[in-house]
């Protein structure tokens, strides 16, 4: 077990004070009849004057980029007459405590190589893995848990990599709207206990979970999702030895990277923070699920239904599209222990189209790898063939979310939940 540096111990005590303070503020803004049972989001560390000031002033209207509409800021007024009809009830978008960008996004990310990151990342530590046109990058949860959004460019594509600790979900989107590139910030608000983002071109409000503008001048717009699974660090570096890793020493902010400010949050039987109403009762609120959307069809698998032993391969179908879910042991939850790397093993998941070179494939798990019956090729959890006739080939990734049931059931109501293998 890694020793906690004295500086980190002092800073952790300071964070507990901040968290307690913001919890009081957040509880006052939430459902008074249902106080949260878990710790609230990390409060903003005041730091030097102006260190964490919002990127935009929520008391001003926007000056939109060409091609996007001018109008009021939804950060200031969620009920402006100029707005298109909202997709959710604006009154259900509530304060989570911090102001806009009080949890500061990373807008100018820097990266280090795998060898450098390996000095401080544990093998089972979770990272968000993103690969576009050969450009592979890892965004450690120990950093994202404090920032929630990284505005980046990967493989020539402008993207926003997002992570919501409260719903345990990582989602990446192309940050281009109507042909206009923008960046995203944290609004300081929650919808159904999940991150609400805002775009800096029009200051419309967007739900991180499905990349949809729900209030503001762009209400109804949807961002293009890009597959970015949560992987164990050991699996990322094995698959992408030449990959890049978000540099935790060049974020522009002073945070206790490696420490989890949501200790104990990953408990299936506890209530989500500031969740209004009753979660879907078919499963525990924070039951871990693998959620998959294909077209207009959605389906969720309980983690227990697709996991076990060293690895499992689960075949299914969503909206008529065959899918295969790879699960491999070795990734810890970042939301349980004081240290992000100290949680229980929940494993890593990849979801793919089970086809290569026009041939349908049937997979089984062998040890900690996956083998197709048709060619005998061996594949890893990222969907790459590492041995056999198809070595060097890749399966098509399907965007999915490793998330909590309450969040999936809120955004995809009526979803079939598969609870048995």
N, C-alpha and C positions, 0 to 999 in steps of 0.2 A: 504494500500500500504506500502511496506517495505521502510524504510528510507535508503538512500544510505550513508554508512559510509564515514567519511571524507577521510580516506585513499583511499577508492575506487574512490572518486571524484577526488582526486589528480592524481591517477593512470590513470583514464579515460582521463584526459587532456593530460597526457603523451602519452597514446595510440593514441589519435587523431593526435599528432605530428608524431608518428611512422607511422601510417596509411597513412598520407599525403605523407610522404617520399617514402614509398614503392609503393604508387600509381603512383608516377612519374616514378619510375623504371619500374613498370609493364606496364604502358602505352607506354613507349618507346619500349618495347619488343613485343607489341601487334599490332593490326590493327590500323595504324595511322589514317585511314579514318573513324574509328568508335570508338571514345573514350568512355570508360565506363561511364555510368550514375550513377553507384552505387559505394559504398565504396569497395575498394579492400580487400583482406584477411588481417588479423591482422599481422603486422610486428613482426619480432623477437625482443623481449626485450633483449638488450645486456646483462643486468644483470652482475653478476660477470664473470670474464674472464673464458671462456670455458664452461659456463653453458649450452649454446645451440649449441655447436659445433656438426656437423654432426656425426652420428654414424660410417660412413665410409668415406674414402677419395675419392671423385669422380674423382681424378686425377690418381688413380691407377687401375690396372685390378683386377679382383676378384680372390679369391682362393676358389673355389666352394667345397661344402661338397660332400662326396662320393655319387655317383649316379646322380649328376647334372654336366652339362658341364662346363669346364673352358673356359674362353674367356674374351674379353674386357667388360668393364663396359658401359652400355647404359647411365649411368649418365654423362659419359665423351664424348662418341662418339655414336651418334644414327645411324650412317651410316657405321659401321664397316663391312668389307667384310665377317667376320666370322659369322655374324648373319644370322639366317633364315630370309626369307622374312617377312617384318613387316606387321602387320594387319591393320595399319593406316599409313597415310603419316607422317613420322617423323617430317617434317617441321611444321606440325600442332600441335605438342606438344610444347607449348610455356611456357616461364617463367611466373610464377605468382607473382614473387617478391622475396620471401625468398629462401635461398639456401637449399640443401637437409637437411632434419630434422631441418630446421629453425623454422618450426612449429613442435615442438618435440613430437613424439609418447611417449606413456607411456609403458615402457617395463617391469616394475616390479610393477604391480598394487597391491594396498592394498584395503581392503574393510571394511566397517562398517556395523552394523546391521540396520534394518529398523528404529528402534526408534531413533538412532543417526542421521541418514540422515533426519528424519522427522523434526529435529530442524531447518534445513535451506532450505529444499525443499518445495515449495508451492504445494498445491494439484493438480493444473492444469499444473504444470511444466512438460515439455517433458523429458522422459528418453528412452533409447534404452533398450528393454527387451529381455533377452536371457535365455532360459532354456534348459539344456541338461541333460538327465538322472537324473532329480530331483534337479539339481544344478541350481538355479534361481538367476540371477544377473541383476542389473540395472546400466546403465551407463548414468548418467545425461548429458543432452545436454549442460548444463552450464559448464561442464568440457570438453566434446568432442569438443565443438566449438573452443577451444583453442589448441587442440592436434590432433584431427582428426583420430588417430589410437590408439587402445589399444591392445597390444599383450598379450594374456591371455591364461589360460587353464581352461576350464569349463567342468564339468562332465567327466574329464579325456581326453578331446579333446583339442589339441592346436588350438586356434582360433585367428583371428584378427578381432576386432570390429572396423568398420570404419564409419565415418560420414563426409559428404561433405556439408558444409554450402552453398556453391555457387549453388549446385543443390538440396539442401534440401533433402538429401537421407541418410539413414542409411543402411549399408549392412555388414553382418558378413560372414566370410569365414573360412573354415578349412585351417590352414596355413601349410599344408603338400603338397609338390610338388614331384611327382614321388617317393613317399615313404620317402622323406627327409623333416624333420621339419625345417622351417625357420621362420624368423620374417620379418615384413614389416615396411618400413619407408616412410616418405613423401618426394617426389622427389623435391618439390618446383615448379613443372611444372603442367600445366593444359592441358587437351584435351577437347575441346568443353565446356570450363568453368566448368570442373569437375576434382576432385582430381585424380592425377596420383601417384601411389605408386611405390616403388621399393622393391624387395626382397633382403635380405642381404646375400643370398648365392651366387647369380650370378649378382646382380644389374641389372636385367632386369626391364623394365618399365611395369606396370600393370595399367589398368583402374579400379578404385574403383567401378564404376557403375555396371560392369558385371564380375569382378574378372578374367579378361583375360590379359595374357602377350601379349603386342602388339609390343614391340621393345626389342631386346636383345637376349641372348642365349636361353631363354625359350619361345620366341614368338610362340604363338599358344596354349600354355598350359592354362588351365582354372581351377580356384579354385572351390571347392565345396561350394555352398551357403548354409547358415543356416538361417532359419527364425528368424528375430530379429526386430519385429515391434516397432515403436515409440508409447509409451503409456503415458497417464497422470500418474504422480506419484501416485495419489490416486488409480488408477486402479491397478498399479503394487503392491502396498503394500497390497491392499485388496486380490489380487490373490495369492501373495507370502509373507505372513507375516514373514516367516523365511528366506526370501531371503537376498542376500548380495548386497551392494551398493558401487560403486567405491568411494573411500575415496578422497575427493577433497583436503584434508590437507596433503596427502602423495603422491603427484604426482612427487615430485622431482623438481618442478618448481614453480615460483612465478607468478601467473596470477590472474586476477580479476574475479574469478569464480562467476557467477551470472549476470555479465554484458555482453551484446551482442555487439560485435565490428562491427556488420553488421546492424546497426540501419536503418530501412526502407527498407531493402533488399527484404522482402516478399511483393512485390507490383507487381501484375500480368502484369501491363502495362509498366514496365521498362525493359531495356535491360540487359541480363546477362553480368556479368563482363568478359571482354576479349573474348566474343564469336565471332568467325570469321564466316562471312556469314550471311545468313538470316534464322532464326528459322522457322520450319514448321508453315505455316500461318493458319492452321486449328483451332488454339487456341492461346490465348495470351502466350507469351514466358514463363511467370512464373505462368501460370494457374496451380493450384495444381491438380495432378492426382494420381490415384492408379493404378500402373502398375503391371501386373501379367504375368509371363512366365511359360508355361507348355510344356516341351519338346522344340520343335522348334516354337511353337505358342506363340504369345504375344498379349495382349489386354490391353487397358487403359480405365479407367473410370474417367471422370471429377469428382472432389470431390463433386460438387453440385449434381451429378447424384446419389450419394450413401449416401447423408447426409440429415439431417433435423430433427427438433424437438429434443427429447432426445436421440433417437437411431433409426437406420434403419437396415434392413436385405435385401440384394440385391442378388438374385440368378442370375447366369450366367453360361457361358461355355467357356473354353479356350482350344483349341486343342482337343475337344471332352471330356474334363474333366469337370464335373459339379463343380462349385465353389459357395461359399456363402461369401459375404463381409459383415462383421459386422462393423457398424460405431456407435460410442457413443460420445456424446458431452462431453466436459470437459477438453480437452487438448489445451493449448495455443501454438501459433507459437513462436518459440524462436528467430525468425529473423526479428521482427518488432519493438519492443519497446527497450528502453535502457536496461531494465532488461529482461533477458531470460523469466522470468515468467510473463511478462507484456503484451504479445501480445494477439491478438484477438483469440477467440475460433475456432479452426479448427477441433477439435475432434480427436479421436483415431480410427484406422482401424485394423481389423484382417481379414485374408483371409484363408478359410478352405475348406476341402473336406466335403460336407454335408452328412456325413455318420457316423454311430456309431454301433458297434456290427453287421456289415454287413447289416444294415438297412439304406436305403436312408431317409434323413430327410428334411423337409420343414420348413423353419424358418420365423417367423414374429417378429417384435419388440413390446415389451410391456413395456411401461415406459422406463427405461434405461437398460433393459435386453432383452434377446432373448428367445423365446419359440418355441420348435418344435411341429408341429401339430400331429405327429405320437405318441408321448409318453407323451406330456405335460410337459416335463422336461424344466427347466430354465437354461440358459447358460449365461456366462459373455463374455466380449469382448476379453478375452484371449482364448476362445474356451473351457472353462471348464464348466461342468454341475454342478450347485450349488444347485439344488433342483429337486425333481421328481424322477421317476424310474431310470433315468440314472445318478443320482448324483454321482460325483466322476469320471465320464468318461471325456475324452478329445477328441476333434476333431483334426484331422490331420492338422497341419498348412501348408500353402502353402507360400513359400517365395514370398514376394512382396515388392515393393518400394513405399513409399509415397514421391513423388518427383515433380519437376517442368516439365512442358510439353516439354520445349526445350531440356532437357536432355534425357527424355524418347524417344522423336522422333528422336534424334541423334543416340542413341544406338539401337533403335528398329524402323528403318524407315519403313514406310508403315503400322504401327500399326493401327488397327481400334480404333477410339476414340469414346466412348459412352458418349454423352453429356446430355442425358435426362434420367430421372428416368424411 
